[in-house]
Amino acid sequence: MSAYRRPSSRSHAHERRSRRQFEVSDRADFGDYLSFPVTAGRYGTSGTHVLGGMSRPLVGVVGALGPNVGRREWVRSFRMEGRAVRRARLRHCVAGLVFVAAVLHGAAVMGQQRIGFLSPAPRVARAPRAENRAAAWQDVPGPSDLRPDGAPSVLVPKAEANLGTTMLQDTPTLAHDFPLEDAGCEPCGEPVANFGPGPASCRPCFLSGWIHGEFLMWWPRPMDIPDLVTTGTTNSEGVLGQAGTQTLLGGELLNQMYSGARLRIGLWADPCHRYAWEADAFVIGEETEQYSFSGSGAAGSSVVARPFFNVLSSTQFPSGREDSELIAFPGQLSGTVTVEATSQLYGVGVHGMRTFCQSCGCGPSVLHCGCAPYESLMGVFVGWRHLNLDESLAINENLVSLLPSPDNGQFLIEDLFETDNIFNGVDLGVMWQAARGPFSVDMLMRLGIGSSHQTVRIDGSTTIRGSSSAINNFEDATGGMLAQRTNIGEYTRNRFAVVPELGVTLGCTISHHWRATAGYSFLYWSNVVRPGDQIDRDVNPELFPPETVPFTGLERPGFRFVETDLWVNGLRVGLERTW
């Protein structure tokens, strides 16, 4: 997340809106001198030059709201004027307020708060007492400043004046070189660097924020699966553990890069940039991985099978044995088995942030000899986080019997395993950001603590068509091979989960408000369910449709929750816009 203005962007904006402050003294009986900011620049010192025909409304605002230009005389004259004059002055005040509000609103909408006269003026600060003023301040010639009396000078502390005008013209003026009161800043606000002569200035009071879009290249933890497809000889029939049997598909799926996107939008809640709100969202997938294995059933062709553990006991195998369902076998069966896995991960969140330990200054440059501005800050945030992991594993068979009637026909068999994990919880984190010159680095540590809602759905069906015996044909009978009536259904539960995330981002400022970024992220999610883990290889063949009646033996496959952990890590590149 972006939580600061980079020095290069900030300095350019302040260079364009360079302002000077002069002292406009009130009556002597006020005691203390009060300072009033007067804008000086390419439009001169008068608001009339800037606003043209709107000078009267602006004067009305200054007269009505400016306590530093003879308030006692203004009130006295106000009481002495006639009703018509007072109404005219009030109309000027209202028109001036409407004009200023329109200007501020338009500047906020267009994000142009840093340009020209739209920049907010600093708050009025109290100057030194009259008896101490001469000792504390000294006029130093400035390159383009005009005082009300026409003298080209700028008011700075004497300690700074001794450094000469060369520093004012060629060296960036940093926030800590002038007191906060001289910059017109509130005590809470950190002044920003001003690359030009004169004191530093405050951050604008306009609504400011950032938007950061990133392209994700992430690698999640692969999905574990049992051995799903095998091949072998006519003797081994693809049974695991038999000589000549080889596994065609098993171990892991979805072991590949996922592409996605992430978007962050943040707004500062105060002009001092201490509080902020941010919303973020990301999505990767939906990634799909598919494998198909076929056999023609011709003489000498390969055997393709789906292995399982047969729980039926026999004299030779009292505890059951490894077995297989044939997909393709020479002279008996031709067919294709297709395994498809899908996965999608997305998340959203919103949180509030509090920054602290903000600092800025000038240090050695990493690119050249000389000074480069730097800035750093830390922040803590708390909010809400939502994650969703949606995955599926489907196994489909399309078989054609090569046997004579009544054993001929086409077989369509499907097993489907789906899982859905939904995390909701509190999100706590800490971030650190630093910039030197155009380069920056962001580091993020966050921890989500909450509940993970786990859902597992299992379904299976069998269809037989084209058999010469009508009794053998049926549509969508319950049960496939690994999904039978004994485990088909939807199962849910809630589990405690934690979601920590680490991230580092490198950035380079490419223009006034744009920054290119590249980074690395690591995300961990405890206690999730995934489709491959929910498969029970123990199967009773008596359940294969049409189910044997009467049914004997164990009711397997069964179901029980099997959970694991998910981790995702990878690279991201993006572009950030600040305003």
Sequence and secondary structure as in RCSB ss.txt:
>XXXX:A:sequence
MSAYRRPSSRSHAHERRSRRQFEVSDRADFGDYLSFPVTAGRYGTSGTHVLGGMSRPLVGVVGALGPNVGRREWV
RSFRMEGRAVRRARLRHCVAGLVFVAAVLHGAAVMGQQRIGFLSPAPRVARAPRAENRAAAWQDVPGPSDLRPDG
APSVLVPKAEANLGTTMLQDTPTLAHDFPLEDAGCEPCGEPVANFGPGPASCRPCFLSGWIHGEFLMWWPRPMDI
PDLVTTGTTNSEGVLGQAGTQTLLGGELLNQMYSGARLRIGLWADPCHRYAWEADAFVIGEETEQYSFSGSGAAG
SSVVARPFFNVLSSTQFPSGREDSELIAFPGQLSGTVTVEATSQLYGVGVHGMRTFCQSCGCGPSVLHCGCAPYE
SLMGVFVGWRHLNLDESLAINENLVSLLPSPDNGQFLIEDLFETDNIFNGVDLGVMWQAARGPFSVDMLMRLGIG
SSHQTVRIDGSTTIRGSSSAINNFEDATGGMLAQRTNIGEYTRNRFAVVPELGVTLGCTISHHWRATAGYSFLYW
SNVVRPGDQIDRDVNPELFPPETVPFTGLERPGFRFVETDLWVNGLRVGLERTW
>XXXX:A:secstr
   S  HHHHHHHHHHT          GGGSS B      STT S HHHHHGGGHHHHHHHHHHH TTTTHHHHH
HHHHHS HHHHHHHHHHHHHHHHHHHHHHHHHHHHT TTSGGGS      B   HHHHHHHEEEEE SS   TTS
  EEEEEHHHHTT HHHHHHS B GGGS HHHHT  TTS  B BSSSS  B   SS  EEEEEEEEEEEE  EEE
EEEEEEE TTTTT TTSTT EEEEEEEE  S EEEEEEEEEEESSTTS EEEEEEEEEEEEEEEEEEEEE   TT
  EEEEEEEE    SS TT EEEEEEEEBTTTEEEEEEEEEEEEEEEEEEEEEEEEEEEEEEEE SSSSSEEEEE
EEEEEEEEEEEEEEEEEEEEEEEEEE S TTS EEEEEEEEEEEEEEEEEEEEEEEEEEEETTEEEEEEEEEEEE
EEEEEEEEEEEEEEE  SSGGG EEEEE  SS  TTT EEEEEEEEEEEEEEEEEEEEE SSSEEEEEEEEEEEE
EEEE GGGG   EE GGGSSS  SS  S   S     EEEEEEEEEEEEEEEE 
